[in-house]
Amino acid sequence: YGWNEQPYLDIYKAEKVGETIKNAKLLDNKEVNTKYHEGNMAITADGKRMYFDRNDYFEGDYDKSEEGINQINLYYVDWVAGEWKGVQSVAFNSDEYSTGHPALSPDGNTLYFVSDMPGGKGMSDIYKVSVSKDGSLGTPQRLSDNINTEGKELFPYVDSNGDLYFSSNGHMGLGGLDVFYAPSKGSNFGEPKNLGLGVNSSDDDFAFIYDPVTEEGFVSSNRAGGMGSDDIYTTKKLEPLCEVEMIVQILNEYTKAPIAGARVDLYDKLGNKLSTKTTGNDGKVTFIAECEKEHEVQAVMTDFESNSIDVEMASDVTLNKTINLRPIEEIIVDDKVVLNPIYFDLDKSNIKPQAAFELDNLVALMKKYPNMEIKAESHTDNRASDSYNMDLSERRAQSTVQYVISQGIDESRITGEGFGESRPKIACGDNCTEEQHQQNRRSEFIITKR
C-alpha cells in the first residue's frame, strides 16, 4: 500500500505444537481476506462466529469519509459447513470513524473493541457492547476513565479470568505503546498496571494475548532486533511493573488554600511527559508512577507563578506532596520580576525546558499587564575571557528575548543586554565552586515600564 510500500495485511492461521508455532498459512477464504487490509480477530468459544476488522470494504464498496479517508470497520462471519460464510458489517460501523480490534469476554456475552467515534476521551478508546443469545449486538459503551486516557488505547484482550489486557501510550510506560493489565472487578476493571520489561520495550508493544493457566502469552512489537517491521514474541509468567501512588496537592503559597483547576504534569527524569491531570476542589491529583524512579511534577495555574518539585518514588508507600504557587503579582519585587533561577549550561545559550517553564511565568505576567516593558539582563560565570563571556551573555539575553516574543509578546515590550562576568551574583573570584558558577550564569528581569 502506497504510504509505506508494505503489503496489505491478511489473516493467517498456524498450529501450536508444545511451545512451537508452525505451519503458518494464509486463511484461504476470499470472503474474509480481500485485496485490502484484514487485521485483528476474535472467535467465539464454540468456534461458530469470528469477529474481525478490515478496511471499510463491504459488498464490493470501498467507502470513504467526507474527508476522503477509508476507515477501519468491524465485521463478523459464521462457520457454516466447514468454512467461513456470510460476512456482515456490525450496526455501529461508520464511514466517518473507525471500529476494530475485537475481543470477547470468556462467556461470550460482551464484545470489546476500539474506536475513535465521537464522544470519546482520547485519540482512540476501548468500548464494550453486549452480545445477545441470537448474536445481535447492543449499544456501545466506553470503558471507564481509569482505562481510557487522552492518548491511544488499543488491542484489548480478555483472558479466561475476565482480566483485561490492552496497549496504550496514555498511561505511564517505557516508550511507545505498552501493554497494560487491569483486573476484573464485577462489570468494570481495576487500575491498570504496566506489564514491565518482560513484555514491554521502549518501542511499540501490542496485540497481547495470555493464558493465565499455562502462564504463556504472545505479544507483537516493532522493537529492535526483529526480523520484520512488526514481529510476534512469546512471553512467560507476567511480572507487572512496580508502581506507587502519589497524591499531589496544589496550594496558594500565602493563604494555603487549595487551588482548583490547576494543571499538573508528571515527567520522567528525561523530560518525557507521562501524565497530565487537573486539580479538583481540594487542590489534589493522584498519579501512579514507577517505583524507585526520579520524577518531576510541574503545576500551572492562571494568575499564579508556575512551580515544580523533584520526587523520587518509594517502592511501597503512598507519597503525599505539596506544591505551593505564588499569585502572579507576588513575583514583582521592587522593579524586578523575580523568577526561580534560569540557568544555562556551561558555554551554552539555548533555552532549556526548565528555563522555558520559568519564562512562561514572565509571559503570563506581561499578558496580564499589557503596558509592562521588561529588560532581560544576562550574566555568565568567569571561566573564559572577558570578551568571550560578553558575547555569550549577549547571545543568552537574545535567546531569552526571542523565547518571550515567540510566546506572543510584542517585540517592542522586551529588550535584552548581556553583561558577561562583570556583575557576578557571588563574588568568588577564581575560587568559585560549581554551584557558585551556576548561580552566576543567570538571567534577571528589570521592569522598565509599568
C-alpha positions in Angstrom: 0.0 0.0 0.0 1.2 3.4 -1.0 2.1 5.3 2.1 4.8 2.9 3.3 5.1 0.4 0.4 4.3 -2.6 2.7 2.0 -5.4 1.6 -1.7 -5.4 2.6 -2.4 -7.3 5.8 -4.3 -10.6 5.8 -5.5 -13.1 8.4 -3.3 -16.2 8.8 -3.6 -19.4 10.9 -0.9 -21.6 12.5 -0.6 -24.6 14.7 0.7 -24.5 18.3 2.6 -27.7 19.0 4.0 -27.7 22.5 6.0 -24.5 22.7 6.4 -24.2 18.9 4.2 -22.3 16.4 4.4 -23.9 13.0 2.6 -24.3 9.6 1.6 -20.7 9.4 -0.8 -20.4 6.4 -3.0 -17.7 4.8 -6.6 -18.2 5.7 -7.9 -19.3 2.3 -11.2 -17.5 2.3 -12.0 -14.7 -0.2 -15.0 -13.5 1.8 -12.7 -12.8 4.8 -9.4 -11.9 3.1 -9.8 -9.3 0.4 -7.4 -7.1 -1.6 -7.4 -4.6 1.3 -6.4 -4.9 5.0 -7.7 -7.5 7.3 -6.3 -7.5 10.8 -7.4 -8.3 14.3 -9.9 -11.1 15.0 -11.7 -12.9 17.8 -13.5 -16.3 17.7 -16.3 -17.3 20.0 -15.7 -20.3 22.3 -17.9 -22.6 20.2 -16.0 -21.6 17.1 -19.1 -20.6 15.2 -18.5 -16.9 14.8 -15.5 -14.8 14.1 -15.3 -11.0 14.5 -12.5 -9.2 12.6 -11.6 -5.8 11.3 -10.6 -4.6 7.8 -10.8 -1.5 5.6 -14.3 -0.1 5.1 -14.9 -2.5 2.2 -18.2 -4.4 2.1 -20.2 -6.0 -0.7 -17.8 -4.5 -3.2 -18.0 -0.9 -2.0 -14.8 0.8 -0.8 -16.2 3.7 1.2 -14.5 6.9 2.4 -15.3 9.6 4.9 -16.2 13.2 4.0 -12.5 13.9 4.3 -11.6 11.2 1.9 -10.3 8.7 4.5 -11.1 5.0 4.3 -11.7 3.9 7.9 -11.3 0.5 9.6 -14.6 -1.3 10.3 -15.7 -4.3 12.3 -17.3 -7.3 10.7 -18.4 -10.8 11.7 -18.7 -14.1 9.8 -20.2 -17.5 10.7 -18.7 -21.0 10.4 -21.0 -22.9 8.1 -20.4 -26.4 6.7 -16.7 -26.2 7.3 -15.9 -22.7 6.1 -16.5 -19.1 7.0 -19.5 -17.7 5.2 -21.7 -14.6 5.1 -19.6 -11.6 6.2 -21.7 -8.9 7.9 -21.0 -5.4 9.0 -21.8 -4.5 12.6 -24.6 -1.9 13.1 -22.4 0.7 14.7 -19.8 0.9 11.8 -19.4 4.3 10.1 -17.7 5.8 7.1 -16.7 8.7 9.5 -14.8 6.8 12.2 -13.0 3.5 12.8 -14.1 0.5 14.7 -11.8 -2.5 15.2 -9.6 -4.7 17.4 -12.4 -7.1 18.6 -12.1 -9.2 21.8 -14.6 -11.4 23.6 -15.3 -11.9 27.3 -14.9 -15.6 28.5 -18.7 -16.2 28.4 -19.0 -14.5 25.0 -21.7 -12.1 26.3 -19.5 -9.0 25.8 -17.6 -7.8 22.7 -14.8 -5.3 23.3 -13.5 -3.1 20.5 -11.6 0.1 19.8 -12.9 3.2 18.2 -12.3 6.9 17.6 -16.0 7.6 17.4 -17.4 11.0 18.6 -17.8 11.3 22.4 -14.6 9.5 23.2 -12.0 10.7 25.7 -8.8 10.3 23.7 -7.4 9.6 20.2 -8.9 6.1 20.4 -10.8 4.4 23.3 -11.9 0.9 24.3 -15.6 0.2 24.1 -17.8 -2.8 25.1 -21.1 -3.9 23.7 -23.5 -6.7 24.9 -23.9 -9.8 22.7 -27.4 -11.4 22.9 -28.2 -15.1 22.6 -29.2 -14.6 18.9 -25.9 -12.8 18.3 -27.2 -9.3 17.9 -25.2 -6.5 19.4 -26.4 -3.8 21.8 -25.3 -0.2 22.2 -21.6 0.5 22.6 -20.4 1.8 25.9 -17.0 3.4 26.5 -14.9 1.8 29.3 -14.2 4.0 32.3 -11.6 6.8 32.6 -9.2 4.6 34.6 -8.8 2.6 31.4 -9.2 5.2 28.6 -6.9 8.3 28.5 -6.4 11.2 26.3 -3.9 9.1 24.3 -4.5 5.9 22.4 -5.9 2.7 23.9 -5.8 -0.2 21.5 -5.8 -4.0 21.2 -8.0 -5.2 24.1 -7.8 -8.8 25.1 -9.8 -10.5 28.0 -8.3 -13.7 29.4 -10.2 -16.7 30.9 -10.3 -15.0 34.3 -12.0 -12.0 32.8 -9.0 -9.7 33.2 -8.3 -7.1 30.6 -5.0 -6.5 28.7 -4.6 -3.6 26.3 -2.0 -1.4 24.7 -1.7 2.3 25.5 0.5 5.3 25.0 -1.6 7.4 27.5 -0.7 5.5 30.7 2.8 5.6 32.2 5.1 3.4 30.1 8.5 2.5 28.8 8.0 4.2 25.5 5.7 3.9 22.5 2.7 1.6 23.1 3.0 -0.5 26.2 0.8 -3.5 27.3 -1.2 -3.0 30.5 -3.2 -5.3 32.8 -6.4 -4.4 34.5 -8.0 -7.0 36.9 -11.7 -7.8 36.5 -13.9 -6.0 39.1 -17.5 -7.0 38.5 -18.7 -5.3 35.4 -15.6 -3.0 35.4 -11.9 -3.2 35.7 -9.4 -2.1 38.3 -6.4 0.2 37.9 -4.2 -0.7 35.0 -0.6 -1.9 35.7 2.2 -1.8 33.2 3.5 -5.3 32.4 7.1 -4.2 32.6 10.2 -5.3 30.7 9.1 -8.9 30.5 6.6 -7.8 27.9 7.2 -4.2 27.0 10.1 -2.3 25.4 10.9 1.3 24.5 9.1 0.7 21.2 5.5 -0.3 20.3 4.2 -3.4 22.0 0.7 -4.5 21.2 -1.8 -7.3 20.3 -1.0 -9.2 23.6 -2.8 -12.4 24.4 -2.2 -14.5 27.5 -3.3 -17.8 29.1 -3.3 -17.5 32.9 -3.3 -21.3 33.3 -0.2 -22.1 31.4 1.3 -18.6 32.0 2.2 -18.3 28.4 1.4 -15.4 26.1 2.3 -13.6 22.8 3.0 -10.0 22.0 3.6 -8.1 18.8 6.3 -5.5 18.7 8.4 -3.3 16.4 11.3 -3.4 18.9 14.9 -3.6 17.6 16.3 -7.0 16.7 13.2 -8.3 15.0 13.0 -9.9 11.5 10.4 -7.5 10.1 8.5 -4.3 10.7 6.4 -6.0 13.4 7.2 -9.4 14.9 5.4 -11.8 17.3 7.2 -12.7 20.5 6.4 -15.2 23.2 6.3 -14.3 26.9 6.2 -16.3 30.1 4.9 -15.5 33.6 3.9 -11.9 34.0 5.6 -9.6 36.5 3.8 -6.2 36.3 5.9 -3.1 36.7 6.3 -1.9 40.3 4.1 1.2 40.7 3.3 3.5 43.6 0.6 6.1 44.2 1.5 9.8 44.6 -1.0 12.4 45.8 -0.1 16.0 45.0 -1.9 19.0 46.4 -1.6 22.5 44.9 -1.9 25.3 47.4 -1.8 29.1 47.4 1.6 29.8 49.0 0.3 32.6 51.2 -3.2 31.6 52.2 -2.6 27.8 52.0 -6.0 27.5 50.3 -6.3 24.6 47.8 -6.2 25.7 44.1 -8.9 24.1 42.0 -8.4 23.8 38.2 -4.6 23.8 38.2 -2.9 21.7 35.5 -0.4 19.2 37.0 2.1 17.4 34.7 4.2 14.4 35.6 7.6 13.9 33.9 10.3 11.3 34.0 13.9 12.3 34.6 14.5 12.5 30.8 11.8 15.2 30.5 9.2 13.0 28.9 5.6 13.9 29.9 4.0 10.9 31.5 0.6 12.2 32.6 -1.4 15.4 32.9 -4.2 16.0 35.4 -6.4 18.8 36.7 -6.9 19.5 40.4 -10.4 19.3 41.9 -11.9 21.5 44.6 -9.5 20.0 47.2 -6.5 21.0 45.0 -5.4 17.4 44.7 -4.5 15.0 41.9 -3.3 11.4 42.1 -0.6 9.8 39.9 0.5 6.2 39.6 4.2 6.2 38.9 7.0 3.7 38.6 8.7 2.7 41.9 12.2 3.9 42.7 12.5 6.3 39.8 13.1 10.0 39.7 10.2 12.2 38.5 9.4 15.9 38.2 5.9 17.3 38.9 5.0 20.7 37.4 2.0 22.8 38.4 0.5 25.6 36.3 -2.5 27.8 37.0 -3.7 31.1 35.5 -2.7 34.2 37.6 -0.2 32.1 39.6 3.5 31.6 39.1 4.2 28.0 38.0 6.3 25.8 40.2 7.8 22.3 40.2 9.2 19.7 42.5 11.5 16.7 42.1 10.3 13.4 43.5 12.0 10.0 44.0 9.3 7.4 44.2 9.5 4.8 47.0 8.6 1.2 46.4 5.7 0.6 48.7 4.5 3.8 50.3 1.9 6.2 49.0 3.6 9.6 48.7 1.9 12.9 49.6 3.4 16.0 48.1 2.6 19.7 48.1 3.3 22.4 45.5 2.9 26.0 46.5 2.0 28.6 43.9 2.5 32.3 44.3 -0.1 34.7 43.0 1.4 36.3 39.8 1.6 39.8 41.4 3.9 38.5 44.1 6.7 37.8 41.6 7.1 41.6 41.3 9.6 42.8 43.9 10.6 46.5 43.7 11.4 46.9 40.0 12.2 43.3 39.2 10.3 40.3 38.2 11.7 37.6 40.5 11.5 34.1 38.9 13.1 30.9 40.0 16.6 30.9 38.6 17.0 30.4 34.9 20.3 28.7 34.5 22.2 27.9 31.3 24.6 25.0 30.7 28.3 25.9 30.5 29.1 27.6 27.2 25.5 27.4 26.0 22.8 29.9 25.2 19.8 27.8 24.3 16.7 27.9 26.4 16.4 24.6 28.4 12.9 23.1 29.1 13.1 24.2 32.8 14.1 27.7 31.7 11.1 27.8 29.3 8.8 26.7 32.2 10.0 29.7 34.2 9.9 32.2 31.3 6.2 31.3 30.9 5.6 33.0 34.2 7.1 36.2 32.8 5.0 35.8 29.7 1.8 35.4 31.8 2.7 38.5 33.8 3.3 40.6 30.7 0.0 39.4 29.2 -1.8 40.4 32.4 -0.2 43.8 32.4 -0.1 44.8 28.7 1.7 48.1 29.3 4.6 46.4 31.2 8.0 46.5 29.5 11.0 44.3 30.5 14.7 44.4 30.1 16.3 40.9 30.3 19.9 41.1 31.7 22.1 38.0 31.2 25.2 37.1 33.1 28.0 34.5 32.8 30.5 32.9 35.2 34.2 33.8 34.8 35.5 30.7 33.2 36.5 32.2 29.9 37.9 35.5 28.6 36.1 38.8 29.2 35.3 39.3 25.5 34.0 35.7 25.1 31.8 36.0 28.1 30.4 39.3 27.0 29.4 37.7 23.6 28.0 34.6 25.3 25.8 36.7 27.7 24.5 38.7 24.8 23.5 35.5 23.0 21.8 34.3 26.1 19.9 37.6 26.5 18.7 37.5 22.9 17.7 33.8 23.3 15.6 34.9 26.3 14.1 37.8 24.4 13.2 35.6 21.4 11.6 33.0 23.6 9.3 35.6 25.2 8.4 37.1 21.8 7.7 33.6 20.4 5.0 33.2 23.2 3.0 36.2 21.8 4.7 39.2 23.5 5.3 42.2 21.1 9.0 42.7 20.5 8.7 46.4 21.5 8.0 45.3 25.1 11.1 43.4 25.8 14.8 44.1 25.3 17.9 42.2 26.3 21.5 43.0 27.3 24.5 40.9 28.2 26.9 41.8 31.0 29.3 39.0 30.7 31.1 38.3 34.0 31.1 41.9 35.1 28.2 41.6 37.6 28.6 38.3 39.5 25.9 37.3 41.9 28.5 35.7 44.1 31.9 37.4 44.0 34.1 34.3 44.5 36.9 35.2 42.0 38.9 32.2 40.9 37.8 30.0 43.8 34.1 29.5 42.8 32.5 26.2 43.4 30.5 24.6 40.6 27.3 25.7 42.3 28.5 29.2 42.6 29.5 29.3 38.9 25.9 28.1 38.1 24.4 30.8 40.2 26.5 33.4 38.3 25.2 32.1 35.0 21.7 33.7 35.2 19.1 36.0 33.7 17.4 38.8 35.6 14.3 40.8 34.5 14.1 44.6 35.1 10.7 46.3 34.8 11.4 49.4 32.7 7.7 50.5 32.4 4.6 49.5 34.2 
